[in-house]
């Protein structure tokens, strides 16, 4: 990680290409110029980019934008809602051809908007994982569908066994479903039960709100995998990871050596 000056007691961050400590950024339709500006200041801290839901369907100059991410060696994938939009229309083969056309090496498999029999979902994961890094999403976008912790764990285990590289804990871009209550508060018992069984480095936690990011960093550490991060929040998030923002300011310090308390 490149820094501009030295400070003691900064937590060690994993180096790119990272297997954990990931920051997944949500691109909801950035222009190529906006992508260029983002990469100029934050490319060291971005590990994966998701083209949110189906925004790629209507984004101009898509290939030009993808070329910028590729030059920066940052993988991009289509949001899971686009996968579901193809699947519900019986166009899975068309979706696979789309991945080839845009030279995608990552893919999201989700069922947040439709109900896919879990055995079928795992079969799709197994098929796609032969040639792609698959991120599978667990949890519904419907706030009324509440899964018990054991159900989250069983689904995650099955999808990892099917070949998923990482599983994603659903929260939507707003951070008020799935892992979170409608207020945005973390379902703390759920998360703690998940990481008791599933290795934390195998999960990407969608956490678009600052309070959610802080909670996960304090629980799991600076190298927790976080997703659905807004482009303008990439550098602020990195400062939270490093204990350089008020929310985690004292968290990583050596309490025996600090001057003020």
N, C-alpha and C positions, 0 to 999 in steps of 0.2 A: 504494500500500500504506500502510495506516495504522499508524503506530508511536507509541509513547508517549514517546520521547525520542530524542536524536540520538547517533549513533556514527559515527565515520569508518570508511572502508574496508568498507562494507557493499555487497555486490554488488547491482547494479541488477536488480530483478525486473520482469518484464513485468506490465502492468496488465490487469485484467479488463475486458471479456471477452478472455481470452488465446487466442492461436493456438498458443503453445508456452510451456513452463514450467508445464504443467498438473499439477494434483494430482487424480487420480481416486480417489474414496473408495468403499470397499466397504461397503454397507449390507446386513447379513445378517439384518435383521428388527428394526431399531430401532423403538421406539414413537414416537408423535407427540411425546410429551414429551421423549424422548431427542433427537429431531431438533431440537426447539426449543432445547434446551440446547446442542447442538452448534453450531447456527447462531449462537447468541448470542455465542460466543467465537471461532468459526473460519470464519464464512461468507466472509470476505475471502480465504481460502486454499483454498477448495474450488471447483473448476471444473466437475466432473462427478461425478455419483453413479451407481454401478451397484447395482441391486438384485440381490445375489449369486445366482448360478445361478437356481433357480426358487423362491426364498423368497417372492416376491410372490404365489405361488399360495396360500399358507397364512397370509399376514400380515393380521391384522385391521386395520380402519380404513385401508386402503391409500390411498384417495382423499384422506383427511384428511392423511395424511403427505405425499403428493405435492403437495398444495396449499401446504404449508409450504416445500418446496423451490422451488416455482414463485414464491412470494411473494419469496423471497430471490434470484430470478433464477439459480437453479442447475439446469441441465438434468439429467434423470434418464433412465436407460434400463434395460431388462430385461437381465439377464445372458444371455450367449450360450447357456448350457445350456437356458434356456427356449425360445429360438429353435430349438435342436436337438430339444427335446422335441416341439414342434409339427411340425417338418419330418419327423422320423422316423415320425410318425403320419399323414403326408400331410395336414397341417392348416395349410399355409402361409397360405392365404387367411384362416383363422380367426385366425392370428397377426397378420396385417395389420389385421384388424378390431379386434383387441385394442389395437393401437397407436393406432388412431383413438379407441377408447373412452376410453383413458387420456391422450389428447392428447400422445402422445410425439412429440418432434421428433428424437430420437436413437435409433439401433438398433444392436445388435451382431449381426454375422453371424460365426459360428464353426463349426468342425468338430473341436473338441477331444475330443468323446465319441463321435462317429460319423464315418464316412468318406464325404465328399461328393465326387463327381468335381469336380476343380478348375474345370473349364469351367462346370459348373452353379453352383458357388459364386459365380464371377465374374458369371454372368448374374443371380443373385439380388442381388448387390451393385449391379450396374448398374440393376436395376429399382427397388430401394429408394432408391438415392441420388438419384432424380429428385425425391423429396419429403422425404427425411430425411437427416440427417447420419449416415453409416454408419461404424461402427468395425468393422473386420474383424480377427479374431484369427488369428494364425499360430502353429502349434505344437500338439502333442498333450498331453492330460492323462495319457496312458499313458507312464510313464517308460521303457518298453521301446522306444518309437518315437523314435529319434534321427535328426533331420534333419541333413544336411550343411549347412555354411554357404551353399553355392551354392543349395541348395534353399530355405532361408529367404529368400534374396535374390530368387530367381525368383518365389516365391509372393507376397512383399510387393510387388514391382514390379507384378505382374499385378493384384493387388487394388487398389492405388492407381490404376492405369490404368483399372480397371473403375468407379471412382468413390468408393472409400473415402476418407473425410476423414482418418482416421488408421488405421494398422495397429497392432495390439496384440501384443507379444511375450508369449506364454503362460508363466505360471509357477505357476498355481493360487494359491489364497489362502495356501497354505503356503510357496510359494517354493522348491519342490524338484523341479520338472520343467522341461522346455522350455529356457528361458534358463539354467537352473541345474542343477548336479549334485544328487544326492539329499541331499548334505550342506548344500545351500544356497549353495555356492560358485558364483560367476558363471563361466559359460563365456566367459572373457575373449576368446579368439581369435574366437569366434563373433560376439560383440557388435562387436568392432572391425572385422571383415569386413563386417558389416551396415552400419555407419555410414560405411564407406569408399565404399559405393554408394548407400545410401538416406539422404536427408537426415534427420539426427537429429530434427528438429522434426516429422517425419511419423510418428514411432514413439512409442507409449506403452509404456514398459517396466514390466511388472508386477513390483513389487519390494516385497513386504510386510515383509521383514526389514530392520532398521536397517543392517546391514553392507552389504546390497545397495544401499540408497538412497545410502549414503556413497560406494560405489564408482562409481555412475553420476554422482553430483554431481561427484566429483573428475575423472572422465573427460570429461564433456560440459559441466558447468557448473551454476550455480544454476538455470538455466531449462530443465533437462531435464524431459521429460514422464514422470511416474511414476504407476503405477496399483496398484490393490488395496491402498490405504492404509487401515488401520483407523481408524475415527472418532477414537479416543483418541490416535492418532499424528499427526493433522494438524498441530497446533501444534509438537510435537517435530520433525517433518519440516521445517517452515518454518525452524526455528532451525538445522537442519543446512544447509539451502540458503543461509543467510545467514552461515555461519561462526560461529555463536554456541553451538556445542556442541563438546565436546572433539574429536570425530572430524574436524571440518573447521575447528577453531579458528584454525589458522595458514594455512589454504589461501588465503584471499582478502586477507590483510594485505599491505601494502607492506613487504617485508622490509627495506628501507633505513631505514624510519622507526619500526619497532617498538622499544619500550623494552627488552623482555626477550625472550630467545630460549630 
